[in-house]
Amino acid sequence: MFSLLRIGTCIAILVTTMAGSPLVAQSNFPQENRAERLEWFRDQGLGLFIHWSVDSQLGLIISHTLAGASPEYVDRFYRELPQTFDPVHFDPDSLARLARTAGFRYMMFTTKHHNGFCMWDTKTVTFNSMHTPYAKDITAEMFSAFRKQGIAPGVYFSPDDFLWLHQNGKPIERLVPQVQPGANPGLMQLDKDQITELMTHYGPVAAVFFDGEAKELRDIAWKLQPDTVVTRGAIETPEQNIPGAPLPGAWESNMTIGTAWEFQPSDEHYKSVHDLLRILIQTRSRGGNLLLNVGLKADGSLPSEQEDRLRTFGSWMFLNSDAIYGTRPWVVTNEGDIWFTRSKDKHTLYAILDSDDDSPVWKRGTWREVVLKTVRTTPGTTVGLLGQDDQTVEYRPDLHPLSTAHQEADGLHIRVMRAQRLRDSDSWPYPSVIRLTNVEEAFTPPIVHTLPAQLGDGVVTLRGSWQDGADAPGARFGFEYRIITGEDTRSRLHGWQHLPLELAEHPGQFSATFHPEPGQLYEYRAVLQHPLLTIFGEDLPVPKR
């Protein structure tokens, strides 16, 4: 049962050398990401996450099979898997070329996941790629190949190390105090030694993703390479979900191309190209970077299902990357199925026209008309569709595909024709992008906040508000919640559930009662269904009963 009620930086000098030689920095080093490097990071927009480790041979979840495993399983894992790890089809140059074609600007490679297997020539442990039949420094190969393609390399590093826990008689698990590096000086020293190797022997590292306790390790990273951007451990990195509203500053959503991080040979369900593009577009419209993950097979090759999706994804990027690189959010994220990004200099607005899977495909040589409520023209406004010249429709000299835009009382009216030939079938089922220059904001969106919930006798009162906006006839306000029981701190696998929306045409505070199930953990957010768009508040935890 529920009801809704209205309630009245320091400067450092960095000397970089080729891979294999150390990097030397002055002792005067930053204590946080440099502002100019965060701006660089935000401009990149799209990164490639690569999960690969010794247990790719099993086709199971990466590392986590060790948590709760029998002693016999753990022994086999650490004794036998290195003996058979020999990726004879690993071709980092081919992978890097594909990444470049697909539009990725940086990469993040799992140098060490929680299982403790090091994908580089470390001197700290023998559980590494050099002590396998392959016997090569995979990190060095990866970084060299991606740099040659102009893609900035980054390090994923797990401070949690199940091998160290196993060797030191500790239970194999995560996110409990007794197994954290901060509670185990030996593990902390191992992590420090390993991150020092990675930051001193592999050339410039653009970004580091610390999947665990980060403070002391990120200080080492910044000391050795002040220009590195620490993502997880210093900025927001939502996992397997996109926040409902823009987050302040730089942030990065990391998502899988299917459902698994490491390659799983059977029972995997891959996202469609359209779904991947929607994830990218909605992430960029909210100001974040997308770190899209692939998982290599045991032999080092990329599964064909993943390659095919990346190539089609890349064809869209080849046409429309101007709407992705170097952009920031517009005054609103979207008007219905039209999503926005804006160039950093605010000169250009991109209106990305999406549609649901049941909508008719926009055929070449046909017009589409849209009305934008949040955009106003100026005398210098221009309009056109990204990728085409607005002059020619091949084999159709009778058509004149010149885009037009004119202002009326109800908004900016735009008429565009899809003229460019992209497929033999003349159909293009993916979003198209309208490019507008010299336009102005025509709408000030209301601000929605999720307020701390109140715990009562057997019920929880969810609270939220909307403010700084004019009355909105027809607006409705409510709440969404999702289960987070057993989740990693940033991972969200369950979708949002919706409480009923109630009429809320005037700004104010609102509440709804919620009855959580015993033993479950939840988070919730406020939602305003405005006539122009849907706006979400912050994600907050539901108090435990």
N, C-alpha and C positions, 0 to 999 in steps of 0.2 A: 504494500500500500504506500502511496506517496501522494503529496499534494503540493502545489506551487503557491507561494504567498508573496506579495510585494511587501517589502520592509522599507516603511518610509526610507725613462730607461738609461742605463749606462752605455758608454761607447766602448767597444772592444775591437781589437785588431785580430783578424783571423787569417792565418796563412794556410792555404789549401794546396795540396799536392796531388799527384796521381794516386789511384788506388794502390794500396800496399805500403804507402809512406804515411807517416803521422801528420796530424794537423796540430798546430800549436796556437794557443790563444793566450792573451794576457790574463792575469788574474782578475782584472776588472771586467766582470761578465754580468749579463742581465739576469734578473730574477724572475722574468716573465717573458712571454713572447713579445718581440719587438713590434711596435705598431705598424711600421712600414712592411714588415714581413706578413703580418696578418692581412693587410690590404692585398699584398701579392697573392696570398693564399685564397682570399675571397674571389679574386679575379680568375683563378684557375677553373673553378666551377665543377670539374669532373675528374675524379681519381679512380684508379683501378686497384682494387684490393685483391691480393692473391694469397689464398690459403693452400698451403702444401706442407706436408711433414712426413715423417717416416711411416706413420700409420695410415697414409693414403692407400697403402697396400691392402688394408682391411675393408675399406669402403664403409666405415662406420663414422660416427661423430668424432671429430678431431679431439684428441686428448682426453675427453671427459669419460671415456669408457673405463679409465683407471680409477675414477672415483667410485668407491663401493665395490671394486673388483676383488676377487679372491687372490690370495698370495700366488697361486699357480698362474693366474692370468697375468698379474703384474710381472712375474718372473719371465714368462714367455715374451711379453711385450718388450721388455728391455734387453733380453738376451737374443731373441730370434729376429726381430724386425730389422735391425741394422745389417744382418747377414744377407738379407734378400733385397735391400733397397738399391736398385740399379736402374735409374730412369734412362733407358737407352734411346728414347725418343724425345728427350728434353732438348728443345731448340729455343733458347731465350731470344735469339735475334728474330726468329719468326714471330714469337709472342709479342715482342716489342713493336714490330712493324704492324701487327694487327691492332695493337693498342693505339698506335698513332693514327691509323686509318679510322678507327672507331671514335677518335676525338678526345682521348684521355690526355690530360696535361700533367698528371703526376701519378705515381704508383706507391702502394704500401705493401711490402712483402713480409710474410711471417718468418722472420729470422729465427725466432724461438717461440713456440706455443707452450701451453701449460705443461705438456709432457716432458719438456726439458731438452728436446732434441734440437741441436744447433745446426742451422743450415749454412754455417761458415766455418772457416779454419780457426776454431777457437783453441786457445791453449789451456782453457779452464777445465774442460771435461773431454773424455773420449767419445761420449755419446753425441757424435756430430757427423756431418756428411763426408768428412775425410776418412772416417773409419767405417766405410761401407764399400761394396764392390764398385760404386761410382767414383769414390775417392777424389772428389773435386769440391772446390769452394763455390757453392751454388749462389750465395749472396753476391760474390764478386762477379760471377757470370751474369746474374740478373741486372745488377747495377750498371755494368759496362754496356749491356745490350740496350737498356732503356735510355741511358744517356746518349747513345749514338742516335737515337730517334728523337732527341730533344724532350724526353719525358723525365721529369725530376724524380729521382728515387727517394723512397721513404722507408723507414724501419717500423714494422710492428714488433713489439717485444713484450713478452709476458714476464713480469716479476715473479709470478707464481711459478713454482717449478716442482712438478710431481716427482721427478727423479730425486731431487734433493730431499724431499719429504720422505720418500721411500728409503733412501740410504741412511737417513737419520732417525728412523723409527717413528715418524710422524704419520698421522692419518692423512690419506690423500683426499683433500677437499679444498674448496675455495671459500673466500669471503667470511671466514670465521677467524677470530683474533689469534688463536694459537698457531695457525699455519702461515700467518702473514710475514713478509720479510721484516717488518718492523719489530716483530717478536722473536726473530731468529737471526742473530748477528751473522751466523755463517751463511745463510741464504742471502742476506743483504749484501755481504761482501762479494759473493758469487755474482749477483746481479750487477753490482758496481763494476766489477772486473769485466764482465761481458759487455755492458753498454759502453765502457771505455774502449774496448776493442772495436766495436762497431762504429764508434764516432771518431776513431783515429786512424783506421786502416782502410777505409772504403771511400775516400773522397768526400765531397760535400753531400750531406744528407739533408734533403729539403724539409722533411717532416718526420716526426716520431710519434707513434701511437703506443702508449703504455697501457696495457690491458691489466691493470692492477695498481698496487701502491706505487705512486709516481714521484713524490716530492723530492727525495734525495737523488733519484735517478735523473729526473728532468733537470736538476741543477747541474749534474755532470754533463748532460747533453748541451745545455746552454753555455756552460763554461768552455767546453771543447769546440762547439760550433754555435756561436751566438745567433747566427741567422736561421738556425733550424726552428721550425714551427712545431711545438708540441701540441698535438690534437687531444686525444684522450689523455686526461691528466692535467689539462689546462683550459680547454674550451668544452662546450657542450658537444657530445657525440652520441645522439640517440641511435639506437640499434634496432633494425627491423621495423622502424616506424618513422613517420614524419610529424613534427609538431604541428598543431592545428593553427598556429599563428607564427609570424616571423619572430625569431629570437634576436636579442640585441647582439650586434657584432658578428664575429666569425663563428660559424658552427658547421658541423659535418654529420650527415646522416649516413650510416653504413648499412648497406642492404645486400642481400644475396640475390644472385640471378635465378636461383631456384628456391629451395627451402633450406639447404644445407650449406655450411661454410666450406668444408672440405668435400672433395668429390665423393659422391655415393652412386654406385653403378646401377642400382635398381631402386624402384619405388620413389624416385625423385620426381618432383613436379616443378617444371620450369615456368617462370613467368613469361607471358607473351611479350613480344616487342612493344606492343602498344602499352602494356602495363609498365614496362621499364621506362618508356618515354614519359608516361604520366608521372612516375616517381621522380624522374629528373626534372620535369617542368614544374611540378608542385614544390619540390625542394628549392629550386632556384627562385621561384616566385616568392618564397618565404625567406630568401636571403642566405640559404645554406649551400654547402657543397654536397654533392653526391659521391660517396665512395662505394662503387659497385663491385661486388665480390665475384670472382670466379675461383674454381678449384681444379687444380691439375690432377690428371690421373697418375697412377703409380708409376707409369713409364715416362712421365714428364710431359705428355701431350695434353692439349686442351680438348675436352670432349666436343664432338661435332655439334651437339645441341647448343653448347655455349658459344662456340665460334660462329655459328650461323646467326644467332641472336645479336652478337656483337657487330657482325658485318652489316646487318640491316639497321641496327641502332646507329652505326657509323654513317650509313647513307643519309639518315635524317640529320645527323650532326654536320655532315659535309654541306648540306643545304642551309642549316639554321643555326649554326654555332654562334653567330653574332648575338643571338638572343640568350646565349648561355654564358659565354666568356665575358668577364669584366662588367657584369650587370649587378644591379641592386633592386630591392623591392620597389614597386609602384605604391601609390597611396592606398590601394587595396591589392590583395593577392589575385582576385579573380572577380569577374561578373558571370556567374553561372559557369558555363563550360569554356569561357574565355579567360585565359590566365595571362598575367602580365609580368614582364621584367623591364627594367629601364637601364640604359647605359649609365655608367658611373658619373659621367659628366652631365647627365640629365638632358642631353640633347635628343636622345632617341628613345621611343617607347616601343616595346614589342608586345603585340596582342596575339597570343597563341591560341588558335582556334581548335579546340578539341571537340569530341563528340562521343556519345556512348556507343557501345559495340553494336547496338541495333539500329543506329542511324544510317541513312543512305550514304554511300561513299561519294565524296565530292569528285565528280568526273571532270576530266580536262575539257576545257572549252565551255564551261558553265559558270554562271555568276553565283556569288554568295553575298548576301547583304546582312550587316550587323549594325546594331545601335549600341554605342558605348555611353553609359551614364556618367562615368567618372572622368571623362576626357573632354577637353574643349580645344577647338582649333585656334590658331593665330594666323596672321597674314602670311607667315613663312612656313606653314604646315605642308608637308609632302606625305604621300601615302603610296605603298606598293607592297607586293608579296615577296618575301625573301626568296632568293634563288632565281628569279625570273626578271626579264627586262620590261615587262608590261607593254611590249610592242608586237610580239609575234606568237601566233598559235600555228605550229607546223601543220601544213596541208590545209589550213583554214584561212586563206587570205580575206575571207568575208568577215572575220571576227577582229575586233579592235579591243584588246584586253586592258585598256587603260583604267587603272584604279582611280576612284574618286572618293572624296570626303566632303561633307558639308554639314554645318551646324544647324540644328533645329531646336525647338523648345524642349523636346523630349530627349535630346542627347545628340551625339555625333553619329551621323549616318555614314557608313562606309560601304562601298560596293567594289568587290574585287572578283576577278576571274582567275581560276587556276589554269594557267596557260602552258606551263613548262611540261614537257613530256618526260615522265619519270619511270613509267612501266610500259611494257608492251600492251598491257590491257587498258591503258589510259586511266586506270583507277589508282588512287594513292590513299590508303586507308589510315594514314597517320596524320597528326596535327600539322596544320599549315600556320605560317607566322606572318602577320601583317606588321610592316615596319612603318612607324609614324615619326616624323621629326617635328620639332618646334611646336609641341602641344603643351597644354596647361592642365593642372588638376582642377576638376570641376566638382569635387566631393570631398568632404571631410568625414571620414568614417568614425563612428562611435568607438569608444574604448571599452572593452569587455575585460573584467577581472574575475578570476575564481577566488573566492574568499575562504579563509580557514573554516572547515566544517566544525560543527558542535556535536559532541557526544551526549546523548540523552539516555533515558531508561529504555534500553532495548532498541533504540532507533538512532540514526545519525541524521542531522540536519545539514544538508548541502547548501552552500551559500555562494552567491555571485552578484555582480552588478554590471550595468552598462551606463556610461556617462559621456559627457562632452559631445553630445549629438542632439540634433533636433528630434522632435517627436516623429515617430515613424508609423503611420497607420498600417496595421496588418502585421507588425513585428511580433515575434514570439520568442520567449526565453525559456530555457530549461537546462538540463544537465546530462552529461554522458559519463559512464563509468566503465572500467575494465578490470579484470582480475590480473594481479601481478604476483600471485603466490608462486614461490619457487623460481622467480625470474632473477637473472643477473641484474645488477643495479641499473643498467641502461637498456637492456633488451626488453622488447615488448612483442610477444607472440600472439596475444589475444586481441581481438578487435573490440571496438567501443560498442557498448550497449546504451540504448537511448531511453531516458525517461521521457514521459510525454511533455511536449512543449505547451506553454500556456500564453495567452495573449499578453503582450507587454509593450504597449505602444509608446510609453513614456519612459525616459531614463529613471533609474532607481536601483534599489537592491531587492533581490529575490531569493527565495529559498525553496527547497523541496525536501521531504523526508525520504529516507532510504533505509531499507532493512538488509544489511549485509548478512551473508551466510556465515555461521560460526566457523572459525578457523581459516577463513579466506582473507587475503589482503587485497585491497583495491586502491585505485587512484581515480580521480574524477576531474572534470573540467566544466566550466560554464559555457553555454552556447547561446548566441543571439542569432536568430533567423530573421535578418533584416530584409526588407523588400529587394535590396540590391545584391546582397551577398550574405553568407553565413560567417560569423566571426566567433572565434573560440577564445576562452580565457586560458590561464596557465594550468598545467597539470599539477594537482596536489594530492597527497595521500589522504585516504579516508582513515580517520582515527580507529584504532582497534577497540572493539567492544570489551 
